[in-house]
Amino acid sequence: MNRPIRVLVAKVGLDGHDRGAKVIAQALKDAGMEVIYTGLRQTPEMVVTTALQEDVDAIGVSILSGAHNTVFPAIQKLLNEKDLPHILLTGGGIIPEDDILELNKMGVGKLFSPGTHTTEIANYIKEEVSKRQS
């Protein structure tokens, strides 16, 4: 790959707490990635449109509102409809383990809980994007 990995960090829905998303965005930048942060109150459609416009390799959704079972499937569905299997959908927040397993079955990548070291997240994105580009 000639360019750095490009990651879209998104806050979807009415979740207004973005401190964690900003910490992750900075950590990914520090790991050598280009990061586009959408800001608050995005819709799944807005996220996927921005991902296309910005030619990203990954979308990271931060969610604390409990809407993960709506948000992640909606974004994954849009990625599938637009034939974008190369874009990794990952994220984190307050998500019960059972829900994480169901979301993974739908094609959503690894989801991280609060307190996960940012190096682990950056390494996962690097490894998964590399696999998808081979």
Backbone hydrogen bonds in HBPLUS format (Angstrom, degrees):
<---DONOR---> <-ACCEPTOR-->    atom                        ^
c    i                          cat <-CA-CA->   ^        H-A-AA   ^      H-
h    n   atom  resd res      DA  || num        DHA   H-A  angle D-A-AA Bond
n    s   type  num  typ     dist DA aas  dist angle  dist       angle   num
A0034-GLU N   A0005-ILE O   2.83 MM  29  6.12 160.0  1.87 158.1 164.3     1
A0057-ASP N   A0006-ARG O   2.77 MM  51  5.32 163.3  1.79 141.9 147.1     2
A0058-ALA N   A0006-ARG O   3.23 MM  52  6.61 145.1  2.36 155.3 159.6     3
A0007-VAL N   A0034-GLU O   2.84 MM  27  6.22 163.4  1.87 163.8 168.3     4
A0036-ILE N   A0007-VAL O   2.90 MM  29  6.27 160.1  1.94 158.1 162.7     5
A0008-LEU N   A0058-ALA O   2.87 MM  50  6.27 164.9  1.89 153.0 155.7     6
A0060-GLY N   A0008-LEU O   2.73 MM  52  6.04 167.7  1.75 161.5 164.9     7
A0009-VAL N   A0036-ILE O   2.80 MM  27  6.11 162.2  1.83 157.8 164.0     8
A0038-THR N   A0009-VAL O   3.01 MM  29  6.38 163.4  2.04 168.2 172.9     9
A0010-ALA N   A0060-GLY O   2.83 MM  50  6.17 161.6  1.87 156.6 160.9    10
A0062-SER N   A0010-ALA O   3.00 MM  52  6.30 165.7  2.02 175.7 178.8    11
A0042-GLN N   A0011-LYS O   3.05 MM  31  6.08 166.0  2.07 149.3 151.5    12
A0013-GLY N   A0042-GLN O   2.87 MM  29  5.79 159.5  1.92 155.5 157.8    13
A0022-LYS N   A0018-ASP O   3.00 MM   4  6.21 155.4  2.06 151.5 157.7    14
A0023-VAL N   A0019-ARG O   2.96 MM   4  6.29 149.8  2.05 148.0 156.9    15
A0024-ILE N   A0020-GLY O   2.92 MM   4  6.18 164.4  1.94 154.5 158.0    16
A0025-ALA N   A0021-ALA O   2.86 MM   4  6.04 161.4  1.90 146.5 152.4    17
A0026-GLN N   A0022-LYS O   3.02 MM   4  6.19 161.0  2.06 144.5 148.8    18
A0027-ALA N   A0023-VAL O   2.96 MM   4  6.19 156.2  2.02 147.5 154.7    19
A0028-LEU N   A0024-ILE O   2.87 MM   4  6.12 156.8  1.92 157.7 163.2    20
A0029-LYS N   A0025-ALA O   3.02 MM   4  6.27 153.2  2.09 144.8 152.4    21
A0030-ASP N   A0026-GLN O   2.85 MM   4  6.11 158.1  1.90 148.9 155.2    22
A0031-ALA N   A0027-ALA O   2.99 MM   4  6.22 128.6  2.26 134.3 147.9    23
A0033-MET N   A0028-LEU O   3.00 MM   5  5.54 160.4  2.04 152.8 148.3    24
A0032-GLY N   A0029-LYS O   2.91 MM   3  5.19 158.2  1.96 113.3 116.7    25
A0047-VAL N   A0043-THR O   3.00 MM   4  6.31 157.8  2.05 156.4 162.5    26
A0048-VAL N   A0044-PRO O   3.02 MM   4  6.29 167.6  2.03 155.7 157.6    27
A0049-THR N   A0045-GLU O   2.94 MM   4  6.05 160.1  1.98 148.7 154.9    28
A0050-THR N   A0046-MET O   2.94 MM   4  6.06 161.0  1.98 145.7 151.1    29
A0051-ALA N   A0047-VAL O   2.86 MM   4  6.09 154.7  1.93 146.7 154.8    30
A0052-LEU N   A0048-VAL O   2.98 MM   4  6.23 154.1  2.04 147.2 152.9    31
A0053-GLN N   A0049-THR O   2.95 MM   4  6.22 166.7  1.97 152.5 156.2    32
A0054-GLU N   A0050-THR O   2.83 MM   4  5.91 155.0  1.89 153.6 159.7    33
A0056-VAL N   A0051-ALA O   3.20 MM   5  5.40 164.3  2.22 147.6 152.4    34
A0055-ASP N   A0052-LEU O   3.23 MM   3  5.10 154.8  2.30  98.8 106.3    35
A0088-LEU N   A0057-ASP O   3.03 MM  31  6.40 159.9  2.07 146.3 141.8    36
A0059-ILE N   A0088-LEU O   2.67 MM  29  6.05 157.2  1.72 168.5 176.7    37
A0090-THR N   A0059-ILE O   2.85 MM  31  6.12 173.3  1.86 173.1 175.4    38
A0061-VAL N   A0090-THR O   2.96 MM  29  6.40 159.7  2.00 137.4 138.7    39
A0092-GLY N   A0061-VAL O   2.92 MM  31  6.46 151.4  2.00 158.0 160.5    40
A0063-ILE N   A0092-GLY O   2.89 MM  29  6.27 164.0  1.92 160.0 165.5    41
A0094-ILE N   A0063-ILE O   3.23 MM  31  6.77 135.2  2.44 143.5 156.0    42
A0070-THR N   A0067-ALA O   2.97 MM   3  5.42 158.2  2.02 115.7 122.8    43
A0071-VAL N   A0067-ALA O   2.87 MM   4  6.03 172.7  1.88 165.2 167.2    44
A0072-PHE N   A0068-HIS O   3.18 MM   4  5.73 153.6  2.25 134.8 141.3    45
A0074-ALA N   A0070-THR O   3.17 MM   4  6.18 152.4  2.25 142.0 150.0    46
A0075-ILE N   A0071-VAL O   3.02 MM   4  6.28 162.5  2.06 158.1 162.2    47
A0076-GLN N   A0072-PHE O   2.88 MM   4  6.03 168.0  1.89 157.0 161.0    48
A0077-LYS N   A0073-PRO O   2.85 MM   4  5.92 156.8  1.90 145.1 151.4    49
A0078-LEU N   A0074-ALA O   3.10 MM   4  6.32 159.8  2.14 144.3 149.3    50
A0079-LEU N   A0075-ILE O   2.93 MM   4  6.21 157.1  1.98 153.1 159.7    51
A0080-ASN N   A0076-GLN O   2.92 MM   4  6.17 156.7  1.98 148.7 155.1    52
A0081-GLU N   A0077-LYS O   2.83 MM   4  6.08 161.4  1.86 153.1 158.4    53
A0082-LYS N   A0078-LEU O   3.00 MM   4  6.12 146.9  2.11 143.7 151.6    54
A0084-LEU N   A0079-LEU O   2.87 MM   5  5.11 156.1  1.93 151.8 155.6    55
A0083-ASP N   A0080-ASN O   3.01 MM   3  4.95 159.0  2.06 106.4 110.3    56
A0087-ILE N   A0084-LEU O   3.19 MM   3  5.84 166.5  2.21 117.7 121.8    57
A0109-GLY N   A0089-LEU O   2.67 MM  20  5.57 153.1  1.74 169.1 176.7    58
A0112-PHE N   A0091-GLY O   2.84 MM  21  6.24 161.0  1.87 141.9 145.9    59
A0093-GLY N   A0112-PHE O   2.98 MM  19  6.53 146.9  2.09 164.1 174.3    60
A0099-ASP N   A0096-PRO O   3.00 MM   3  5.34 120.3  2.37 106.1 120.7    61
A0100-ILE N   A0096-PRO O   2.98 MM   4  6.34 151.5  2.06 151.3 160.5    62
A0101-LEU N   A0097-GLU O   3.04 MM   4  6.35 159.7  2.09 154.1 157.9    63
A0102-GLU N   A0098-ASP O   3.20 MM   4  6.49 156.0  2.26 143.1 149.0    64
A0103-LEU N   A0099-ASP O   2.90 MM   4  6.12 160.2  1.94 153.0 158.5    65
A0104-ASN N   A0100-ILE O   2.87 MM   4  6.10 155.6  1.93 152.2 159.1    66
A0105-LYS N   A0101-LEU O   3.10 MM   4  6.35 148.9  2.20 141.5 149.3    67
A0106-MET N   A0103-LEU O   3.05 MM   3  5.11 133.0  2.28  97.1 110.1    68
A0108-VAL N   A0103-LEU O   3.12 MM   5  5.53 153.3  2.20 151.2 143.0    69
A0107-GLY N   A0104-ASN O   3.03 MM   3  5.22 158.1  2.08 106.6 113.5    70
A0116-THR N   A0113-SER O   3.20 MM   3  5.97 151.7  2.28 144.5 144.6    71
A0120-GLU N   A0117-HIS O   3.01 MM   3  5.51 129.0  2.28 110.7 122.6    72
A0122-ALA N   A0118-THR O   2.95 MM   4  6.22 168.1  1.97 154.3 157.0    73
A0123-ASN N   A0119-THR O   2.88 MM   4  5.99 163.3  1.91 150.0 154.9    74
A0124-TYR N   A0120-GLU O   3.00 MM   4  6.13 156.1  2.06 142.5 149.1    75
A0125-ILE N   A0121-ILE O   3.03 MM   4  6.31 166.1  2.05 155.0 158.1    76
A0126-LYS N   A0122-ALA O   2.99 MM   4  6.21 166.4  2.01 152.6 156.3    77
A0127-GLU N   A0123-ASN O   2.96 MM   4  6.12 167.6  1.97 153.1 156.1    78
A0128-GLU N   A0124-TYR O   2.87 MM   4  5.99 171.2  1.88 159.1 161.7    79
A0129-VAL N   A0125-ILE O   2.91 MM   4  5.88 165.1  1.93 152.2 156.7    80
A0130-SER N   A0126-LYS O   3.06 MM   4  6.08 157.3  2.12 142.2 148.9    81
A0131-LYS N   A0127-GLU O   3.07 MM   4  6.35 154.4  2.14 146.3 152.6    82
A0132-ARG N   A0128-GLU O   3.07 MM   4  6.30 156.2  2.13 146.7 152.8    83
A0133-GLN N   A0129-VAL O   3.06 MM   4  6.25 131.2  2.30 144.3 156.8    84
A0133-GLN N   A0130-SER O   3.27 MM   3  5.25 137.8  2.46  95.3 106.6    85
A0134-SER N   A0131-LYS O   3.32 MM   3  5.43 151.8  2.40 100.0 108.0    86
